[in-house]
């Protein structure tokens, strides 16, 4: 019988289809997506050890990623499978947690989480524990320390960092893991915050701008990971993204279904109008038990198992957190507003008229003629700026 050696495994991997990369540019933003195959078992083992997890999903798309980049403002948002799974580790959750009771308004720790996922158990866990507690046995039962969520619930909102430290994606390295190796120190005393930083808000994503009327110029999506939970349910994570003429929108979704127990959806939405100096980020939790859902008249049919998206609207939002990811100062925004392309000319005109008034008052110079010509000068600047735009 022919055996498969490590050399053979290496040759097999070399013959597998290579990951495909797609990108799109608009309004000083660069959007990159890469899609590859499923990570083999040896990579899964290394990833599990590296992320300090009790277990890892059966299917991880380790080569998949999404990058939302703005080199001009030194900004990078990455969506990575390994970073998503990292936050199913209890320790890293604690280190990233933003305590909302402290009433923080601004903070540099943008890679935070704002909720601890509640513990979930399979349907017959209590009966099984009761049954085993009633048994009298001399057999020593070994207890495994739980250091991560067995259902991979992750309140991951993406990985944010400066574009200037961006490097190629490394399979066995996580920027987020390095960042969360110690607890975040949310500091409200800081007067000078470095970009990017986060600022709490009550603003809402303008859903009316995400209708079919606003034509999509480019769209993409990636799967991060998925698992059938030993035939007791299903869990997954995916990222969908689109770019319109005046904005972009992204949805990072973690979905968990434990059969006959609970359904949970963690949604992180990103919205950016190209005239803004920030990205609006919204984290939303929808969760309900099978019992409550059935009491409202919903029926879990075989058809629903094939099309679970129709269940989404039956769940109520019981947690919502919004913040703005600040990219640059409001002053710099003056030079990027597209609604008023002549803003530079406004500034020039103001300074020039101020200078003329100064000359007239302090030197008693009759410059009415020059003031009249100012408007001609203004019109010239306007035409130049229009051509540049």
VMD Tcl script that draws the C-alpha trace (Angstrom):
set ca {
  {0.00 0.00 0.00}
  {1.29 3.41 -0.95}
  {1.66 5.81 2.00}
  {1.38 9.60 1.86}
  {4.60 11.26 3.05}
  {5.20 14.86 4.08}
  {6.79 15.40 0.66}
  {3.65 14.16 -1.02}
  {1.52 16.50 1.12}
  {3.73 19.40 0.10}
  {3.37 18.48 -3.57}
  {-0.42 18.24 -3.19}
  {-0.57 21.71 -1.62}
  {1.52 23.14 -4.46}
  {-1.03 21.84 -6.98}
  {-4.00 23.40 -5.19}
  {-5.51 26.55 -6.77}
  {-3.78 29.73 -5.65}
  {-5.66 32.41 -3.75}
  {-7.14 35.09 -6.02}
  {-6.79 38.77 -5.21}
  {-9.14 41.53 -6.38}
  {-8.92 45.26 -5.77}
  {-10.68 48.50 -6.57}
  {-9.79 52.19 -6.07}
  {-12.00 55.22 -5.56}
  {-11.75 58.61 -3.79}
  {-8.27 57.93 -2.35}
  {-9.44 54.57 -0.97}
  {-8.06 51.17 -1.95}
  {-10.17 48.05 -1.40}
  {-8.46 44.64 -1.53}
  {-10.06 41.20 -1.22}
  {-8.36 37.82 -1.38}
  {-10.11 34.46 -1.62}
  {-8.46 31.08 -1.18}
  {-9.31 27.54 -0.24}
  {-9.92 25.76 3.06}
  {-6.96 25.48 5.42}
  {-5.61 21.88 5.66}
  {-5.52 20.05 8.98}
  {-1.86 20.82 9.75}
  {-2.51 24.56 9.35}
  {-5.62 24.30 11.52}
  {-3.57 22.66 14.29}
  {-0.95 25.42 14.16}
  {-3.62 28.12 14.10}
  {-5.41 26.59 17.10}
  {-2.17 26.49 19.11}
  {-1.23 30.01 18.09}
  {-4.60 31.50 19.04}
  {-4.78 29.51 22.31}
  {-8.12 27.86 21.58}
  {-9.65 24.64 22.94}
  {-10.90 23.87 19.46}
  {-11.05 25.42 16.03}
  {-13.77 25.37 13.34}
  {-13.58 22.49 10.87}
  {-13.56 24.97 8.00}
  {-11.28 28.02 8.11}
  {-10.54 30.08 5.02}
  {-7.15 31.12 6.29}
  {-6.03 32.81 3.06}
  {-9.13 34.99 2.84}
  {-8.94 38.62 3.86}
  {-10.40 42.06 3.17}
  {-8.48 45.33 3.45}
  {-10.01 48.81 3.45}
  {-7.07 51.16 2.96}
  {-6.51 54.89 2.90}
  {-2.75 55.50 2.54}
  {-3.16 59.29 2.54}
  {-4.63 59.21 6.05}
  {-2.51 56.28 7.27}
  {-5.56 54.09 7.86}
  {-6.15 50.37 7.45}
  {-9.14 48.17 8.30}
  {-8.56 44.44 7.91}
  {-11.01 41.57 8.19}
  {-9.09 38.39 9.03}
  {-10.23 34.84 9.95}
  {-7.56 34.37 12.62}
  {-8.34 37.68 14.35}
  {-12.04 36.84 14.32}
  {-11.36 33.52 16.06}
  {-8.92 35.15 18.48}
  {-11.82 36.86 20.25}
  {-13.43 33.54 21.10}
  {-10.55 33.24 23.60}
  {-11.71 34.39 27.04}
  {-8.46 36.16 27.97}
  {-8.29 38.27 24.82}
  {-11.95 39.19 25.23}
  {-11.26 40.55 28.71}
  {-8.23 42.51 27.49}
  {-10.24 44.15 24.70}
  {-13.38 44.93 26.68}
  {-14.65 48.52 26.72}
  {-16.55 49.13 29.96}
  {-19.51 51.26 28.92}
  {-20.25 52.22 32.54}
  {-17.16 54.48 32.50}
  {-18.94 56.77 30.04}
  {-15.94 57.12 27.74}
  {-16.47 59.49 24.83}
  {-13.16 59.22 22.97}
  {-10.52 56.48 23.00}
  {-7.56 55.31 20.93}
  {-8.28 51.64 21.62}
  {-10.29 51.17 18.45}
  {-9.98 47.36 18.41}
  {-12.30 46.97 21.37}
  {-15.31 44.77 22.11}
  {-18.42 46.04 23.88}
  {-20.10 42.78 24.92}
  {-19.22 39.42 26.46}
  {-21.10 36.63 24.66}
  {-23.37 34.73 27.05}
  {-22.57 31.09 27.72}
  {-24.56 28.66 25.57}
  {-25.11 24.96 26.20}
  {-26.46 22.25 23.92}
  {-30.01 21.03 24.46}
  {-29.30 17.95 26.59}
  {-26.30 19.27 28.57}
  {-28.19 19.66 31.86}
  {-29.78 16.20 31.57}
  {-26.39 14.68 30.79}
  {-24.75 16.40 33.78}
  {-27.58 15.31 36.09}
  {-27.37 11.74 34.84}
  {-23.62 11.55 35.41}
  {-23.82 13.19 38.84}
  {-26.23 10.44 39.98}
  {-23.84 7.70 38.93}
  {-21.45 6.37 41.55}
  {-18.15 5.52 39.93}
  {-14.52 5.18 40.94}
  {-13.31 6.28 37.52}
  {-11.43 9.59 37.66}
  {-12.96 12.10 35.26}
  {-10.45 14.50 33.75}
  {-11.68 18.09 33.48}
  {-10.45 20.16 30.55}
  {-9.90 23.83 31.30}
  {-12.03 25.94 29.00}
  {-9.99 28.84 27.68}
  {-12.19 29.62 24.68}
  {-15.79 29.57 23.51}
  {-16.73 26.09 22.25}
  {-19.26 27.66 19.84}
  {-16.73 30.24 18.56}
  {-18.93 33.25 19.41}
  {-16.84 36.27 18.55}
  {-17.67 39.99 19.04}
  {-14.93 40.82 16.51}
  {-15.33 44.20 14.75}
  {-12.37 44.03 12.40}
  {-8.70 44.88 12.89}
  {-7.76 48.56 12.68}
  {-4.21 49.82 12.43}
  {-2.06 52.40 10.70}
  {-1.37 51.84 7.03}
  {2.30 52.67 7.62}
  {2.80 49.46 9.64}
  {0.94 47.31 7.14}
  {2.83 44.22 6.02}
  {1.98 41.07 4.11}
  {-0.50 38.79 5.84}
  {1.44 36.23 7.89}
  {-0.29 32.92 8.61}
  {1.17 32.43 12.08}
  {1.19 36.03 13.24}
  {-1.62 38.26 14.46}
  {-1.26 42.00 14.99}
  {-4.44 41.89 17.07}
  {-3.01 39.14 19.29}
  {0.10 41.22 19.97}
  {-2.10 44.23 20.70}
  {-4.37 42.36 23.15}
  {-1.65 40.46 24.97}
  {-2.14 43.06 27.71}
  {-5.36 44.73 28.81}
  {-6.38 47.93 27.07}
  {-5.94 51.04 29.20}
  {-8.87 53.23 28.18}
  {-7.71 56.71 29.12}
  {-10.21 59.57 29.32}
  {-7.55 62.03 30.53}
  {-5.73 62.19 27.21}
  {-6.12 65.56 25.56}
  {-4.28 64.76 22.33}
  {-5.52 61.59 20.62}
  {-3.67 60.01 17.73}
  {-5.51 59.04 14.59}
  {-7.29 56.79 14.10}
  {-9.30 57.00 17.30}
  {-12.93 56.28 18.17}
  {-15.63 58.66 19.33}
  {-19.02 57.55 20.66}
  {-22.02 58.70 18.68}
  {-25.77 58.30 18.35}
  {-25.65 58.79 14.59}
  {-27.33 56.15 12.48}
  {-26.34 54.70 9.14}
  {-28.46 56.42 6.44}
  {-30.21 53.33 5.11}
  {-32.02 55.41 2.50}
  {-28.65 55.83 0.79}
  {-28.21 52.05 0.49}
  {-31.19 51.39 -1.75}
  {-31.16 50.31 -5.38}
  {-31.29 53.96 -6.41}
  {-27.66 54.36 -5.32}
  {-25.87 52.30 -7.96}
  {-23.20 49.85 -6.78}
  {-19.88 50.36 -8.55}
  {-18.01 47.45 -6.98}
  {-18.89 44.68 -4.52}
  {-17.19 41.69 -2.94}
  {-17.45 39.22 -0.07}
  {-15.36 36.66 1.81}
  {-16.11 33.78 4.15}
  {-13.94 33.63 7.26}
  {-14.84 30.29 8.82}
  {-17.73 27.90 9.55}
  {-18.52 24.81 11.60}
  {-21.48 22.45 12.09}
  {-20.79 22.08 15.84}
  {-20.81 18.30 15.80}
  {-24.30 18.20 14.21}
  {-25.77 20.29 17.05}
  {-26.11 23.48 15.02}
  {-24.13 25.80 12.80}
  {-21.83 28.81 13.20}
  {-20.03 31.04 10.71}
  {-18.49 34.42 9.97}
  {-18.51 36.38 6.70}
  {-17.88 39.89 5.38}
  {-19.84 41.62 2.59}
  {-18.80 44.92 1.06}
  {-19.91 47.37 -1.62}
  {-18.84 50.73 -3.01}
  {-21.22 53.32 -4.39}
  {-20.49 56.65 -6.05}
  {-20.67 58.64 -2.81}
  {-19.97 56.07 -0.06}
  {-19.00 52.52 0.91}
  {-20.73 50.01 3.18}
  {-19.51 46.82 4.83}
  {-21.23 44.14 6.92}
  {-19.27 41.73 9.11}
  {-21.61 39.03 10.43}
  {-21.12 36.25 12.97}
  {-23.99 33.76 13.01}
  {-24.64 31.05 15.63}
  {-27.42 28.48 15.74}
  {-27.53 25.86 18.49}
  {-30.42 23.55 17.60}
  {-33.47 23.88 19.86}
  {-31.56 26.30 22.11}
  {-30.63 29.70 20.66}
  {-29.95 31.77 17.56}
  {-27.46 34.65 17.73}
  {-26.31 37.24 15.21}
  {-23.48 39.73 15.77}
  {-23.43 42.40 13.05}
  {-20.75 45.04 12.62}
  {-21.61 47.61 9.96}
  {-19.23 50.16 8.47}
  {-20.48 53.20 6.56}
  {-18.38 55.99 5.12}
  {-19.52 58.95 3.07}
  {-16.55 60.11 1.00}
  {-17.08 63.66 2.27}
  {-16.70 62.59 5.92}
  {-13.54 62.53 8.04}
  {-14.68 59.37 9.85}
  {-16.20 55.91 9.37}
  {-19.45 55.22 11.19}
  {-19.21 51.81 12.89}
  {-22.28 50.10 14.30}
  {-22.20 46.91 16.39}
  {-25.55 45.21 16.80}
  {-26.64 42.04 18.63}
  {-29.77 40.07 17.77}
  {-30.42 36.98 19.88}
  {-33.37 34.86 20.97}
  {-34.16 31.36 22.21}
  {-36.06 28.76 20.21}
  {-38.72 28.79 22.93}
  {-39.36 32.53 22.59}
  {-39.32 32.40 18.83}
  {-41.87 29.56 18.72}
  {-44.10 31.44 21.17}
  {-44.34 34.25 18.61}
  {-45.75 31.83 16.05}
  {-42.62 31.14 14.02}
  {-42.23 27.60 12.72}
  {-38.82 26.00 12.19}
  {-39.41 24.10 8.96}
  {-36.97 22.12 6.78}
  {-37.20 24.97 4.27}
  {-36.01 27.42 6.93}
  {-32.90 25.29 7.45}
  {-32.06 25.89 3.79}
  {-32.83 29.63 3.89}
  {-32.14 30.92 7.39}
  {-31.90 34.55 6.30}
  {-35.67 34.91 6.51}
  {-35.45 34.48 10.27}
  {-33.36 37.62 10.73}
  {-36.30 40.02 10.98}
  {-37.95 38.06 13.78}
  {-35.21 38.86 16.25}
  {-35.18 41.98 18.36}
  {-32.06 44.12 18.83}
  {-31.11 43.90 22.49}
  {-27.68 45.54 22.21}
  {-26.50 48.41 19.99}
  {-23.27 50.38 20.10}
  {-22.16 53.04 17.63}
  {-18.92 54.95 17.31}
  {-17.07 57.00 14.72}
  {-13.60 55.94 13.62}
  {-11.93 59.33 13.24}
  {-9.49 59.44 10.32}
  {-8.23 63.04 10.24}
  {-9.03 66.53 11.51}
  {-12.06 68.57 10.54}
  {-9.80 71.35 9.23}
  {-8.23 69.02 6.68}
  {-11.77 68.12 5.71}
  {-12.18 71.59 4.22}
  {-9.87 70.62 1.39}
  {-11.72 67.38 0.62}
  {-15.38 68.37 0.56}
  {-16.84 67.50 -2.79}
  {-20.14 69.38 -2.34}
  {-18.19 72.68 -2.32}
  {-15.36 72.27 -4.79}
  {-14.60 75.99 -4.57}
  {-13.82 75.94 -0.83}
  {-10.16 76.79 -1.52}
  {-11.29 79.80 -3.49}
  {-13.47 80.92 -0.56}
  {-10.37 80.93 1.63}
  {-8.30 82.77 -0.96}
  {-11.02 85.37 -1.42}
  {-11.43 85.95 2.30}
  {-7.68 86.44 2.83}
  {-7.34 88.69 -0.19}
  {-10.26 90.96 0.79}
  {-8.95 91.10 4.36}
  {-5.59 92.23 3.00}
  {-7.21 94.94 0.84}
  {-9.24 96.28 3.77}
  {-6.08 96.40 5.85}
  {-4.33 98.47 3.16}
  {-7.27 100.85 2.87}
  {-7.65 101.51 6.62}
  {-4.02 101.89 7.60}
  {-2.63 103.49 4.49}
  {-5.69 105.47 3.31}
  {-5.30 104.01 -0.16}
  {-8.29 104.13 -2.45}
  {-8.42 100.58 -3.73}
  {-12.01 100.41 -4.91}
  {-10.68 99.39 -8.32}
  {-8.75 96.49 -6.78}
  {-11.80 95.32 -4.85}
  {-13.74 95.22 -8.05}
  {-11.05 93.10 -9.65}
  {-11.17 90.72 -6.70}
  {-14.27 89.08 -8.07}
  {-12.53 88.48 -11.37}
  {-9.69 86.87 -9.44}
  {-12.13 84.74 -7.48}
  {-13.77 83.51 -10.69}
  {-10.34 82.60 -12.08}
  {-9.54 80.48 -9.00}
  {-12.91 78.83 -9.27}
  {-12.30 77.76 -12.88}
  {-8.85 76.41 -12.02}
  {-10.19 74.41 -9.09}
  {-13.02 73.00 -11.23}
  {-10.48 71.70 -13.73}
  {-8.40 70.13 -10.96}
  {-11.46 68.35 -9.55}
}
mol new
graphics top color blue
foreach p $ca { graphics top sphere $p radius 0.5 }
foreach p [lrange $ca 0 end-1] q [lrange $ca 1 end] { graphics top cylinder $p $q radius 0.2 }
display resetview
